[in-house]
Amino acid sequence: MTIYNVKIYTQNKNRDIIEIGYVTFENGVITKIGAGAYNEISDGDLDGEGKTIYPGFIDAHTHLGLTTNGVGAESEDFNEESEPVSPQLRICDGINPFDISFSEAVKAGITAAVISPGSMNPIAGDIAAVSTVGRRIDKMLLKTVGMKFALGENPKMTYMNRDETPCTRMAIAAMIRETLAKAKRYMEDKEAAEENGDDPPDLDIKSEDLIPLLKRKVKAHFHCHRADDIFTAVRIAKEFKLDYVLVHCTDGHLIADELAQENACAVVGPVMCDACKPELANITPKNAGVLAQSGVKTAVCTDHSETPIQYLTLTVGICIKHGLDLQSAVDSITINAAEIAGIDDLCGSVEVGKRADLVMFSGNPFEVMTSPEAVFVGGIRQL
C-alpha cells in the first residue's frame, strides 16, 4: 500500500520533513519513501492530500493493561507489595490486552507503549515495549526493554506503613545496591564456572533476571521525582555501569544543566496532575521544555492510568504551551521515546525497514480538537 501526497515528518536522524511525498509499505514494513505529487492513485492506495504523516506515537512510560477502568483492587496487577525486591517478575504475565485502554490508545494514534510495573518496590520487575494492537501479549511484545527501580516516597511509605525495611531513602538505595552487587557476583561466578568447566552456582532467579541489566542489554528505569532522588539514580547507575532512564524526573527543570552534563535522558510526566504528594512540590508543565532546551533527550508520557493514555498528545500540547518547541514535541513521542526505550530499530521514525506504524492528521496533532484521520499498526489500518 502507498499513501500519496502527504507531508511526512520522517523523524530520521536529520529530522527531514518531506513537504509532499509518499510512503509505501508491504507486509507490515516500510519499503519506500519519496518526494513528489501524484495525480493518479491506484485502487487500494490512499490519497493523503492536505494531510500529514507522523511515525506512530509512543508513550514511553505507562501501566497499560495492568489495571482495569472502573474495577477495584481485584484488577490491579502492577504492584507486588509482598516483598520489596522482585526483579524476577515479568511484566507480560500481568498485562491484559483486552483492557479498553489499548483501543483508546490506538484511536489517539498511539501505536506502541512502554509498560512498567508500579513504583512501590525499590526493584519491581522487568519492563516491556508492546504494540497497542493485539489479543495475545506474546505477539504484541516488541522487546523487553528494562528493569524497574523506584526511589523516594512510594517505596518508603509503602514499607514504613508496614514497619518493614526500607523506611528511608538510604535504605532504598542500600537495598538496590546490595541486590545489584549480589547479581554481579552471581554473574561473574556463573561466567567463571562456564569458562573453567565447573558446576554453575545454584540458581538465583532474582540475580539471573538482573544479568541483562548488568550487561547493558536493557536499561534501568528509575522512578524519581525529587532532585536528590534523581542524583541517587545517576549515582547508582554509574556505580554499576548501567544504561539508565530517569522516569518522571519532576525536579529536572531545577538541575537540567547537571543532567545534560551526565548525558542523561528523561521521560517526563504525568503533566496533567496536581502536587498530590510532597516530592511533587516543584511540578511544572515547563519541565519538558527546560530539559529539552538544555540538551537532555526528553520524552513525554501519560503514566497511564495516572493520566489516561488517550490524552498523550494533549499532554504534549500543554508542554508546548509552556515552552516545548514543536520539533521537540514531535520528538518526545516518536524518535526520542523510541531511542530512550531502545526500540528505535523497530519504530519511532518513518524509514525504510521499520514497522509501518503511522498516524495521519489533517491538523496540528497537539490541539485538543484534532483527532487522527488514519492509524496504521504494522501496516494494517486500525482507524
GUSE-136724 format. One record per atom (N, C-alpha, C): x, y, z. Coordinates in steps of 0.05 Angstrom, whole numbers, padded with zeros to 5 digits, always signed. Example, Ala and Ser with C-alpha at 12.3 -4.5 7.8 and 13.67 -1.06 7.14 Angstrom:
REM residues 2
+00264-00114+00156 +00246-00090+00156 +00264-00066+00156 +00257-00045+00142 +00273-00021+00143 +00258+00001+00157 
This chain:
REM residues 383
+00017-00024+00000 +00000+00000+00000 +00018+00025+00000 +00008+00046-00014 +00022+00071-00014 +00003+00094-00006 +00013+00112+00011 -00001+00136+00017 +00013+00159+00002 -00002+00172-00015 +00009+00193-00032 +00002+00221-00022 +00017+00240-00032 +00011+00269-00030 +00009+00279-00001 +00026+00268+00016 +00025+00276+00044 +00051+00290+00052 +00048+00307+00072 +00072+00318+00086 +00081+00296+00105 +00107+00291+00106 +00118+00269+00123 +00138+00280+00142 +00133+00277+00168 +00153+00281+00189 +00168+00254+00191 +00191+00252+00178 +00205+00227+00177 +00216+00220+00205 +00224+00240+00221 +00237+00236+00247 +00262+00220+00245 +00275+00221+00222 +00301+00208+00218 +00323+00224+00232 +00348+00215+00229 +00370+00228+00243 +00371+00258+00237 +00365+00266+00213 +00366+00294+00205 +00339+00309+00209 +00319+00294+00219 +00292+00305+00222 +00281+00317+00196 +00286+00303+00174 +00277+00312+00148 +00246+00313+00148 +00236+00334+00136 +00207+00337+00132 +00202+00338+00101 +00187+00319+00091 +00181+00319+00063 +00154+00333+00059 +00154+00355+00045 +00130+00372+00044 +00108+00358+00028 +00114+00346+00006 +00095+00330-00008 +00109+00304-00017 +00099+00281-00008 +00113+00257-00014 +00095+00232-00011 +00108+00209-00009 +00093+00184-00007 +00107+00165+00011 +00092+00146+00022 +00103+00124+00038 +00091+00098+00028 +00108+00079+00022 +00098+00052+00014 +00106+00032+00035 +00087+00013+00041 +00094-00008+00060 +00081-00034+00051 +00096-00056+00056 +00087-00083+00049 +00093-00102+00072 +00075-00120+00078 +00079-00140+00099 +00087-00127+00126 +00075-00104+00131 +00078-00091+00156 +00103-00074+00159 +00119-00071+00137 +00145-00057+00139 +00146-00036+00117 +00157-00013+00124 +00160+00009+00105 +00181+00001+00084 +00174+00003+00058 +00192-00005+00037 +00202+00018+00020 +00188+00040+00020 +00197+00062+00003 +00186+00089+00014 +00202+00109+00012 +00193+00137+00019 +00205+00155-00002 +00189+00174-00011 +00199+00193-00031 +00184+00219-00032 +00194+00237-00048 +00181+00263-00051 +00168+00265-00078 +00147+00282-00080 +00133+00286-00105 +00104+00282-00103 +00089+00296-00120 +00060+00294-00120 +00051+00274-00142 +00028+00261-00136 +00017+00242-00155 -00012+00248-00159 -00021+00247-00185 -00049+00252-00192 -00065+00227-00194 -00053+00205-00203 -00067+00180-00207 -00061+00161-00184 -00082+00155-00169 -00079+00138-00146 -00093+00111-00151 -00078+00089-00149 -00089+00063-00154 -00108+00054-00132 -00126+00036-00140 -00144+00024-00120 -00127+00010-00098 -00135+00014-00074 -00120+00002-00052 -00100+00020-00039 -00093+00042-00054 -00075+00062-00043 -00091+00085-00032 -00078+00105-00021 -00092+00126-00007 -00081+00154-00015 -00099+00172-00022 -00091+00199-00027 -00093+00215-00002 -00070+00224+00008 -00069+00239+00033 -00066+00269+00030 -00076+00280+00008 -00072+00308+00002 -00081+00326+00025 -00064+00344+00033 -00071+00363+00054 -00067+00352+00082 -00057+00328+00084 -00053+00315+00110 -00023+00310+00116 -00018+00303+00141 +00010+00299+00150 +00012+00272+00162 +00034+00258+00155 +00040+00232+00167 +00062+00235+00187 +00058+00222+00210 +00079+00220+00231 +00084+00191+00237 +00107+00185+00248 +00110+00157+00259 +00089+00153+00280 +00080+00128+00283 +00061+00123+00305 +00071+00132+00331 +00054+00144+00347 +00063+00156+00373 +00069+00134+00393 +00088+00140+00411 +00097+00121+00431 +00095+00134+00458 +00081+00121+00477 +00080+00130+00504 +00102+00115+00519 +00123+00130+00529 +00147+00118+00539 +00146+00109+00568 +00124+00114+00581 +00121+00102+00609 +00091+00101+00615 +00082+00076+00618 +00054+00071+00625 +00052+00047+00643 +00027+00043+00654 +00020+00018+00667 -00004+00006+00652 -00003+00008+00626 -00025+00000+00609 -00031-00030+00612 -00057-00036+00616 -00065-00064+00617 -00060-00077+00644 -00050-00062+00663 -00044-00073+00690 -00066-00066+00710 -00085-00050+00701 -00109-00044+00718 -00132-00039+00699 -00156-00043+00708 -00179-00040+00691 -00196-00017+00700 -00204+00000+00682 -00221+00023+00689 -00246+00015+00703 -00252+00027+00725 -00277+00023+00739 -00278-00002+00756 -00255-00016+00758 -00254-00040+00774 -00234-00035+00797 -00239-00047+00819 -00223-00042+00843 -00198-00059+00844 -00190-00065+00869 -00164-00078+00874 -00161-00104+00860 -00183-00118+00854 -00181-00144+00842 -00169-00143+00814 -00169-00119+00801 -00158-00116+00774 -00130-00105+00774 -00120-00097+00797 -00094-00083+00799 -00071-00103+00800 -00054-00102+00780 -00032-00122+00778 -00005-00108+00774 -00002-00084+00783 +00024-00070+00777 +00042-00066+00801 +00032-00073+00825 +00050-00070+00849 +00049-00096+00865 +00071-00110+00867 +00074-00134+00883 +00087-00126+00909 +00070-00120+00929 +00079-00108+00954 +00086-00129+00976 +00088-00154+00968 +00094-00175+00988 +00123-00175+00995 +00140-00165+00977 +00169-00163+00983 +00180-00139+00967 +00200-00125+00978 +00209-00100+00966 +00227-00104+00942 +00239-00127+00939 +00257-00132+00916 +00246-00155+00900 +00237-00150+00875 +00225-00171+00859 +00232-00168+00830 +00258-00169+00823 +00266-00167+00795 +00257-00191+00778 +00249-00213+00791 +00241-00237+00777 +00214-00235+00764 +00199-00214+00771 +00172-00211+00760 +00173-00202+00731 +00156-00215+00715 +00156-00209+00686 +00130-00195+00679 +00133-00171+00668 +00110-00153+00664 +00089-00166+00645 +00098-00182+00626 +00079-00194+00607 +00059-00212+00621 +00066-00223+00645 +00048-00240+00659 +00025-00225+00672 +00026-00198+00673 +00006-00182+00685 -00011-00166+00667 -00004-00164+00641 -00017-00146+00622 -00042-00159+00610 -00064-00144+00611 -00089-00153+00599 -00094-00138+00572 -00088-00151+00549 -00091-00137+00524 -00120-00129+00517 -00139-00141+00531 -00167-00134+00526 -00177-00110+00542 -00160-00098+00557 -00167-00073+00571 -00174-00052+00550 -00196-00039+00554 -00205-00019+00534 -00185+00003+00528 -00166+00007+00547 -00147+00029+00543 -00129+00024+00519 -00125-00001+00511 -00110-00007+00487 -00124+00005+00462 -00149+00000+00460 -00164+00011+00436 -00165+00041+00438 -00168+00053+00461 -00168+00082+00464 -00141+00093+00456 -00119+00079+00462 -00093+00088+00453 -00091+00089+00423 -00100+00068+00410 -00099+00067+00381 -00115+00090+00368 -00138+00095+00379 -00155+00117+00368 -00141+00144+00371 -00123+00146+00389 -00108+00171+00394 -00082+00172+00378 -00076+00150+00362 -00052+00150+00346 -00028+00138+00360 -00032+00125+00383 -00010+00113+00398 -00008+00084+00389 +00014+00078+00376 +00017+00051+00365 +00035+00033+00381 +00049+00045+00401 +00067+00029+00419 +00067+00042+00446 +00071+00026+00466 +00073+00036+00494 +00093+00020+00509 +00107+00034+00527 +00126+00021+00546 +00110+00016+00571 +00109-00010+00580 +00092-00017+00603 +00111-00026+00625 +00106-00014+00649 +00124-00017+00672 +00108-00026+00696 +00121-00042+00714 +00108-00046+00740 +00106-00020+00755 +00092-00020+00777 +00088+00004+00794 +00113+00010+00809 +00111+00031+00826 +00134+00042+00840 +00135+00038+00870 +00121+00017+00879 +00121+00012+00908 +00146-00003+00917 +00159-00017+00899 +00182-00033+00906 +00208-00019+00896 +00230-00020+00912 +00255-00010+00902 +00264-00023+00876 +00259-00049+00873 +00263-00063+00848 +00238-00079+00842 +00225-00073+00820 +00197-00083+00816 +00193-00103+00795 +00212-00107+00776 +00208-00126+00755 +00215-00115+00728 +00212-00131+00707 +00221-00121+00681 +00200-00104+00667 +00208-00091+00646 +00192-00072+00631 +00191-00080+00602 +00168-00077+00589 +00165-00085+00561 +00154-00062+00544 +00163-00062+00519 +00151-00045+00499 +00133-00062+00482 +00108-00054+00478 +00089-00070+00464 +00074-00054+00443 +00064-00068+00423 +00045-00056+00404 +00019-00053+00418 +00004-00033+00411 -00022-00028+00424 -00045-00044+00410 -00039-00060+00390 -00059-00076+00376 -00052-00106+00380 -00072-00121+00388 -00069-00150+00391 -00086-00162+00412 -00087-00188+00413 -00102-00203+00433 -00085-00219+00452 -00060-00224+00443 -00042-00241+00458 -00016-00226+00463 -00009-00221+00488 +00014-00204+00494 +00040-00214+00482 +00043-00241+00480 +00067-00253+00468 +00072-00243+00440 +00050-00239+00425 +00052-00230+00397 +00053-00199+00396 +00045-00185+00416 +00045-00156+00417 +00073-00146+00426 +00088-00163+00439 +00113-00154+00451 +00133-00146+00429 +00142-00121+00431 +00163-00112+00413 +00191-00119+00424 +00194-00115+00450 +00220-00121+00462 +00218-00117+00493 +00232-00134+00508 +00236-00128+00536 +00258-00107+00538 +00252-00085+00551 +00270-00061+00548 +00283-00052+00574 +00273-00062+00597 +00285-00050+00622 +00278-00065+00647 +00288-00055+00669 +00283-00064+00696 +00274-00040+00712 +00252-00043+00727 +00241-00021+00742 +00253-00018+00770 +00262+00007+00775 +00272+00014+00802 +00255+00038+00811 +00253+00041+00837 +00238+00064+00848 +00252+00076+00872 +00254+00102+00872 +00266+00117+00894 +00245+00136+00906 +00250+00145+00930 +00233+00166+00941 +00209+00156+00957 +00187+00171+00956 +00165+00167+00975 +00149+00141+00971 +00146+00132+00947 +00128+00109+00943 +00138+00084+00957 +00163+00075+00952 +00172+00052+00967 +00176+00058+00997 +00185+00082+01003 +00190+00089+01031 +00164+00087+01047 +00143+00099+01037 +00118+00099+01052 +00104+00072+01052 +00107+00057+01030 +00095+00030+01029 +00105+00013+01051 +00131+00012+01055 +00142-00006+01075 +00144+00006+01103 +00145+00033+01104 +00144+00046+01131 +00117+00040+01144 +00096+00041+01128 +00069+00036+01139 +00066+00008+01148 +00083-00010+01139 +00082-00038+01148 +00103-00044+01168 +00118-00023+01176 +00140-00026+01196 +00161-00046+01186 +00167-00044+01160 +00187-00061+01148 +00207-00044+01134 +00230-00056+01128 +00250-00041+01112 +00243-00044+01082 +00247-00022+01067 +00261+00003+01073 +00243+00025+01083 +00252+00040+01102 +00236+00062+01113 +00249+00089+01107 +00272+00089+01096 +00286+00114+01089 +00297+00113+01061 +00304+00136+01050 +00317+00137+01024 +00344+00122+01025 +00358+00123+01046 +00383+00109+01049 +00379+00079+01047 +00358+00069+01059 +00353+00040+01059 +00345+00031+01031 +00329+00048+01017 +00321+00041+00990 +00346+00038+00972 +00364+00058+00973 +00388+00057+00957 +00406+00033+00965 +00408+00028+00991 +00425+00006+01001 +00414-00021+00991 +00388-00023+00991 +00375-00048+00983 +00380-00053+00953 +00378-00032+00937 +00384-00034+00908 +00413-00042+00904 +00431-00028+00918 +00460-00034+00915 +00466-00063+00923 +00455-00072+00945 +00460-00099+00955 +00451-00119+00934 +00428-00115+00923 +00417-00134+00903 +00434-00134+00878 +00442-00110+00868 +00458-00109+00844 +00486-00121+00849 +00497-00116+00872 +00524-00127+00878 +00522-00158+00879 +00501-00168+00891 +00498-00197+00892 +00494-00209+00864 +00479-00195+00847 +00474-00204+00820 +00500-00203+00804 +00516-00183+00808 +00542-00180+00794 +00560-00204+00802 +00562-00210+00828 +00578-00232+00836 +00567-00259+00825 +00542-00262+00825 +00529-00286+00814 +00536-00289+00784 +00534-00267+00769 +00541-00267+00741 +00570-00274+00736 +00588-00263+00752 +00616-00268+00749 +00622-00297+00756 +00610-00308+00777 +00614-00336+00785 +00604-00355+00763 +00581-00347+00751 +00570-00364+00730 +00588-00364+00706 +00598-00341+00698 +00616-00339+00675 +00642-00354+00680 +00653-00352+00705 +00678-00366+00712 +00674-00396+00711 +00651-00405+00721 +00645-00434+00721 +00643-00444+00692 +00630-00429+00675 +00628-00437+00647 +00655-00438+00633 +00671-00418+00639 +00698-00417+00627 +00716-00440+00636 +00714-00447+00662 +00731-00467+00673 +00719-00495+00672 +00695-00498+00662 +00682-00524+00660 +00672-00534+00687 +00668-00516+00706 +00659-00523+00733 +00628-00523+00734 +00618-00533+00756 +00589-00532+00761 +00581-00502+00765 +00558-00494+00753 +00550-00466+00757 +00539-00462+00786 +00538-00437+00795 +00526-00432+00821 +00497-00440+00822 +00486-00446+00845 +00458-00452+00848 +00441-00430+00836 +00420-00437+00823 +00403-00417+00810 +00392-00397+00831 +00396-00371+00825 +00385-00349+00840 +00369-00333+00820 +00343-00337+00819 +00326-00326+00798 +00326-00295+00798 +00329-00283+00821 +00330-00254+00823 +00355-00243+00810 +00378-00256+00817 +00403-00248+00804 +00403-00254+00775 +00392-00277+00767 +00391-00285+00739 +00377-00264+00722 +00355-00254+00733 +00339-00235+00717 +00351-00207+00717 +00372-00202+00732 +00386-00177+00731 +00411-00177+00713 +00418-00201+00703 +00441-00203+00685 +00438-00186+00660 +00415-00187+00646 +00413-00169+00622 +00418-00140+00628 +00409-00131+00652 +00414-00104+00660 +00444-00098+00664 +00457-00116+00678 +00486-00112+00683 +00502-00114+00658 +00492-00128+00638 +00506-00130+00612 +00497-00108+00593 +00480-00089+00603 +00471-00066+00587 +00454-00074+00563 +00441-00097+00565 +00423-00106+00544 +00396-00093+00547 +00389-00085+00571 +00365-00070+00578 +00373-00047+00596 +00354-00028+00600 +00361-00004+00616 +00348-00005+00643 +00360+00009+00662 +00349+00014+00688 +00330+00038+00687 +00304+00033+00691 +00285+00055+00691 +00280+00063+00721 +00290+00087+00728 +00288+00096+00756 +00265+00115+00759 +00245+00107+00774 +00223+00125+00784 +00236+00144+00803 +00236+00170+00796 +00249+00190+00813 +00236+00218+00808 +00228+00231+00829 +00216+00258+00826 +00234+00280+00837 +00243+00278+00862 +00258+00299+00875 +00287+00299+00864 +00299+00323+00864 +00326+00326+00853 +00346+00307+00866 +00344+00304+00893 +00363+00286+00906 +00359+00257+00898 +00334+00249+00893 +00329+00222+00884 +00339+00218+00855 +00336+00238+00839 +00347+00237+00812 +00377+00232+00812 +00391+00247+00829 +00420+00243+00831 +00428+00217+00843 +00411+00206+00861 +00416+00179+00871 +00414+00159+00849 +00395+00162+00831 +00392+00144+00808 +00417+00145+00791 +00427+00170+00785 +00451+00173+00769 +00475+00160+00783 +00476+00164+00809 +00499+00153+00825 +00500+00123+00824 +00477+00110+00828 +00476+00081+00828 +00481+00070+00799 +00470+00083+00779 +00475+00075+00752 +00504+00076+00745 +00518+00097+00753 +00546+00099+00747 +00563+00078+00763 +00555+00073+00787 +00569+00053+00804 +00569+00026+00791 +00546+00019+00778 +00544-00008+00767 +00545-00008+00736 +00552+00016+00725 +00555+00019+00696 +00530+00011+00681 +00507+00021+00691 +00481+00015+00679 +00474+00036+00658 +00460+00027+00637 +00447+00045+00619 +00420+00052+00633 +00413+00078+00635 +00391+00085+00653 +00373+00106+00640 +00348+00106+00651 +00327+00126+00643 +00316+00138+00669 +00313+00164+00669 +00301+00179+00692 +00271+00182+00686 +00255+00167+00700 +00226+00168+00695 +00213+00187+00714 +00196+00204+00704 +00182+00227+00717 +00201+00251+00718 +00223+00249+00732 +00244+00270+00732 +00231+00297+00738 +00213+00298+00758 +00197+00321+00763 +00213+00346+00769 +00235+00343+00784 +00252+00366+00790 +00274+00371+00769 +00271+00358+00746 +00291+00360+00725 +00297+00389+00717 +00276+00406+00717 +00280+00433+00708 +00298+00449+00727 +00301+00439+00752 +00318+00453+00772 +00348+00445+00768 +00353+00423+00754 +00380+00412+00752 +00386+00404+00723 +00373+00417+00704 +00375+00409+00676 +00404+00410+00666 +00419+00430+00675 +00447+00432+00665 +00464+00408+00675 +00459+00400+00700 +00474+00377+00711 +00467+00352+00696 +00441+00348+00689 +00432+00324+00675 +00443+00323+00647 +00445+00347+00634 +00457+00348+00607 +00486+00340+00608 +00500+00348+00629 +00529+00341+00632 +00532+00311+00635 +00512+00298+00648 +00513+00269+00652 +00503+00254+00627 +00495+00268+00607 +00483+00256+00583 +00460+00238+00590 +00444+00248+00609 +00421+00233+00619 +00397+00236+00599 +00378+00218+00601 +00353+00220+00586 +00330+00218+00606 +00308+00232+00599 +00286+00234+00617 +00259+00228+00604 +00242+00215+00618 +00214+00211+00610 +00197+00227+00629 +00185+00249+00620 +00171+00269+00636 +00141+00263+00636 +00130+00264+00660 +00101+00260+00663 +00094+00245+00689 +00069+00244+00697 +00047+00257+00683 +00048+00288+00686 +00037+00301+00666 +00037+00331+00666 +00010+00341+00677 -00011+00327+00670 -00038+00335+00679 -00045+00323+00706 -00032+00333+00726 -00038+00324+00753 -00030+00346+00773 -00039+00342+00798 -00032+00362+00818 -00008+00352+00835 +00001+00369+00852 +00023+00362+00871 +00011+00346+00894 +00005+00320+00888 -00011+00304+00907 +00006+00292+00929 +00032+00296+00928 +00050+00287+00950 +00074+00305+00952 +00088+00305+00974 +00109+00325+00978 +00130+00326+00957 +00138+00303+00946 +00160+00303+00927 +00152+00315+00899 +00126+00321+00896 +00117+00335+00872 +00114+00365+00875 +00125+00375+00896 +00122+00404+00903 +00131+00422+00880 +00151+00414+00865 +00162+00431+00843 +00152+00423+00816 +00130+00408+00814 +00119+00400+00788 +00111+00425+00772 +00118+00424+00746 +00111+00446+00728 +00109+00436+00699 +00090+00446+00684 +00089+00438+00655 +00112+00449+00639 +00129+00466+00651 +00153+00476+00637 +00176+00456+00636 +00173+00434+00652 +00195+00415+00656 +00206+00404+00630 +00189+00394+00612 +00198+00381+00587 +00213+00402+00570 +00203+00426+00568 +00216+00446+00552 +00243+00454+00562 +00245+00457+00589 +00271+00465+00601 +00291+00442+00596 +00283+00418+00600 +00302+00395+00596 +00311+00393+00567 +00292+00395+00549 +00298+00393+00520 +00317+00416+00512 +00311+00440+00521 +00328+00463+00513 +00356+00461+00525 +00359+00446+00547 +00385+00442+00560 +00401+00420+00547 +00389+00405+00529 +00403+00384+00515 +00398+00356+00527 +00379+00353+00544 +00371+00327+00555 +00352+00314+00536 +00358+00290+00527 +00339+00276+00510 +00314+00270+00526 +00291+00280+00516 +00266+00281+00532 +00243+00268+00517 +00229+00251+00531 +00203+00240+00522 +00182+00249+00541 +00157+00250+00532 +00134+00257+00548 +00116+00233+00550 +00106+00227+00575 +00089+00204+00579 +00063+00212+00594 +00044+00193+00594 +00020+00198+00609 +00022+00185+00637 +00039+00165+00640 +00039+00149+00664 +00012+00135+00668 -00001+00129+00646 -00027+00115+00647 -00026+00094+00669 -00046+00094+00686 -00072+00107+00685 -00073+00133+00702 -00050+00144+00710 -00050+00170+00724 -00063+00191+00706 -00055+00192+00681 -00069+00206+00660 -00077+00186+00639 -00102+00184+00631 -00109+00164+00611 -00092+00166+00586 -00084+00144+00575 -00065+00144+00553 -00074+00159+00528 -00101+00161+00524 -00111+00175+00500 -00106+00205+00501 -00097+00215+00524 -00091+00244+00527 -00061+00250+00524 -00046+00231+00512 -00017+00236+00508 -00012+00261+00492 -00025+00265+00469 -00020+00288+00452 -00029+00314+00466 -00051+00312+00482 -00060+00335+00497 -00039+00343+00518 -00027+00323+00531 -00005+00327+00550 +00018+00342+00537 +00025+00333+00513 +00047+00346+00498 +00039+00374+00491 +00014+00378+00483 +00004+00405+00477 +00008+00424+00500 +00003+00415+00524 +00007+00431+00548 +00036+00438+00552 +00054+00419+00546 +00083+00425+00547 +00091+00445+00526 +00079+00444+00502 +00084+00464+00482 +00076+00492+00491 +00053+00493+00503 +00043+00519+00514 +00062+00531+00534 +00078+00514+00547 +00096+00523+00568 +00125+00521+00560 +00131+00522+00534 +00158+00525+00526 +00171+00503+00509 +00158+00480+00506 +00170+00459+00489 +00165+00466+00460 +00187+00467+00444 +00183+00475+00416 +00170+00451+00400 +00159+00458+00377 +00143+00438+00362 +00160+00414+00354 +00184+00418+00344 +00200+00395+00336 +00207+00377+00360 +00214+00389+00382 +00219+00373+00406 +00194+00359+00416 +00171+00371+00411 +00146+00359+00419 +00141+00333+00403 +00145+00335+00376 +00142+00311+00359 +00163+00290+00367 +00188+00299+00372 +00209+00281+00381 +00201+00266+00406 +00187+00280+00424 +00182+00269+00451 +00164+00245+00451 +00148+00241+00430 +00130+00218+00429 +00135+00201+00404 +00158+00206+00391 +00166+00189+00368 +00194+00179+00372 +00214+00192+00359 +00241+00181+00359 +00254+00182+00386 +00250+00203+00402 +00262+00204+00428 +00251+00182+00446 +00225+00178+00445 +00213+00157+00461 +00223+00130+00452 +00227+00126+00426 +00237+00101+00416 +00266+00096+00424 +00283+00117+00422 +00311+00114+00429 +00314+00110+00459 +00299+00124+00475 +00301+00121+00504 +00293+00092+00512 +00272+00082+00499 +00263+00055+00505 +00281+00034+00493 +00296+00041+00473 +00313+00021+00460 +00298+00005+00438 +00278+00018+00426 +00263+00004+00405 +00264+00020+00379 +00284+00038+00376 +00286+00055+00352 +00295+00039+00328 +00303+00014+00331 +00308-00003+00308 +00282-00013+00296 +00260-00011+00311 +00234-00021+00302 +00215+00001+00294 +00215+00023+00309 +00195+00044+00305 +00206+00071+00314 +00189+00091+00313 +00197+00118+00322 +00203+00137+00300 +00206+00127+00275 +00212+00144+00252 +00200+00131+00227 +00196+00147+00206 +00186+00137+00181 +00211+00132+00163 +00221+00107+00165 +00245+00100+00150 +00242+00072+00139 +00255+00067+00116 +00253+00041+00103 +00264+00020+00122 +00250-00002+00125 +00258-00025+00142 +00244-00025+00169 +00232-00002+00176 +00219-00001+00202 +00189-00010+00200 +00177-00016+00223 +00149-00023+00223 +00132-00001+00211 +00112-00008+00197 +00093+00011+00185 +00073+00019+00207 +00083+00033+00228 +00067+00045+00248 +00065+00074+00242 +00042+00083+00232 +00039+00110+00222 +00013+00122+00232 +00013+00149+00235 -00012+00163+00242 -00014+00188+00224 -00038+00193+00215 -00043+00215+00196 -00063+00235+00207 -00056+00260+00205 -00073+00282+00215 -00078+00302+00193 -00101+00317+00195 -00106+00340+00179 -00097+00365+00192 -00098+00366+00219 -00090+00390+00234 -00066+00384+00252 -00061+00403+00270 -00040+00400+00290 -00048+00378+00310 -00032+00357+00312 -00039+00335+00329 -00041+00342+00359 -00029+00365+00366 -00028+00373+00394 -00049+00393+00402 -00068+00398+00384 -00091+00415+00391 -00114+00397+00400 -00129+00406+00420 -00149+00390+00433 -00171+00380+00415 -00177+00396+00394 -00199+00388+00376 -00191+00370+00353 -00165+00363+00351 -00154+00347+00329 -00153+00318+00336 -00162+00301+00318 -00160+00272+00322 -00147+00260+00297 -00136+00236+00299 -00124+00224+00275 -00145+00217+00254 -00136+00220+00229 -00154+00212+00207 -00149+00183+00199 -00125+00173+00205 -00118+00145+00199 -00096+00136+00217 -00097+00111+00226 -00076+00099+00242 -00070+00072+00231 -00044+00067+00226 -00035+00041+00216 -00016+00029+00237 -00021+00004+00244 -00003-00010+00263 +00006-00036+00248 +00033-00037+00245 +00043-00060+00230 +00032-00061+00202 +00026-00038+00190 +00016-00036+00163 -00013-00041+00159 -00027-00047+00181 -00056-00053+00180 -00071-00029+00190 -00090-00019+00174 -00105+00005+00182 -00124-00002+00205 -00122+00013+00226 -00139+00009+00250 -00161+00030+00252 -00157+00052+00239 -00176+00075+00241 -00178+00089+00214 
